[in-house]
Amino acid sequence: MFIVVNTITASGPALQAMVESFRRAAPEMRQFSGFLGLEIWLGDGGLRAVSRWESREAFQQYPRSEVFRRHHHGMDGEQALRAAHITFYEGEIMA
């Protein structure tokens, strides 16, 4: 499993706006083959948007899509990924 973690620093109304933005975007993510799920983790000072994919290749179709551009105010995947604090992981569900 391929995991993408986007760490976003925000608080108060800005944090709530980010959560709502992800909530609106999540249903469109289901159209991508290999998409396994999206979670929002709230913590001190911000959030982590954690998306799970079957593989890196499955994930890579999302930042190349028009859906991604809509979700990121017109930025393409390369621009958005450079501007964000993104961490990639390979994972395995053990239990």
C-alpha positions in Angstrom: 0.0 0.0 0.0 1.2 3.5 -0.8 0.4 6.3 1.6 0.6 10.0 1.0 0.6 12.4 4.0 0.0 16.1 3.4 0.8 18.1 6.6 -1.0 21.5 6.7 -0.4 24.1 9.4 -3.6 26.0 10.3 -5.8 26.9 13.2 -9.3 28.3 14.0 -11.5 29.1 11.0 -8.7 28.4 8.5 -8.4 24.9 9.9 -12.1 24.3 9.7 -12.1 25.6 6.1 -9.4 23.1 5.2 -11.3 20.2 6.8 -14.5 21.3 4.8 -12.4 21.5 1.6 -11.2 17.9 2.0 -14.7 16.8 2.9 -16.0 18.2 -0.4 -13.2 16.8 -2.4 -13.2 13.3 -0.9 -16.1 11.8 -3.0 -14.4 12.6 -6.3 -11.3 10.7 -5.2 -13.3 7.4 -5.4 -13.2 7.5 -9.2 -9.5 6.8 -9.3 -8.5 3.1 -9.7 -6.4 2.0 -6.8 -7.7 4.7 -4.3 -8.2 3.1 -0.9 -9.3 6.0 1.3 -8.7 9.5 2.7 -8.4 10.3 6.4 -8.0 13.7 8.1 -6.0 13.7 11.3 -6.4 16.8 13.4 -3.7 17.8 15.9 -2.0 20.7 17.6 -1.4 23.4 15.0 -3.0 21.8 12.0 -4.0 18.6 10.1 -2.6 15.7 8.2 -4.5 14.5 5.1 -3.6 10.9 4.7 -4.6 9.2 1.4 -4.1 5.5 0.9 -3.5 3.9 -2.6 -2.8 0.4 -3.9 0.5 1.6 -5.3 2.6 4.6 -6.2 1.4 4.2 -9.8 -2.2 4.4 -8.7 -1.5 7.6 -6.7 0.3 9.2 -9.7 -2.9 9.3 -11.8 -4.5 11.7 -9.3 -2.0 14.7 -9.5 -2.1 14.4 -13.3 -5.9 14.8 -13.4 -8.3 17.7 -13.9 -9.9 16.6 -10.5 -6.6 17.4 -8.9 -6.5 20.9 -10.5 -10.0 21.6 -9.2 -9.0 20.5 -5.7 -5.9 22.7 -5.8 -7.2 25.9 -7.3 -5.8 25.3 -10.8 -2.3 24.1 -9.8 -1.0 21.1 -11.5 0.4 18.2 -9.6 4.0 19.2 -9.9 3.3 22.8 -8.7 1.1 21.6 -5.8 3.5 18.9 -4.6 6.4 21.3 -4.6 4.4 23.8 -2.5 3.1 21.3 0.0 4.7 19.4 2.9 4.2 15.8 1.5 5.6 12.6 2.9 5.3 9.3 1.1 5.3 5.9 2.8 5.0 2.2 1.8 2.6 0.5 4.3 1.1 -2.8 5.2 -2.0 -3.6 7.2 -0.9 -6.1 9.9 -4.2 -6.7 11.7 
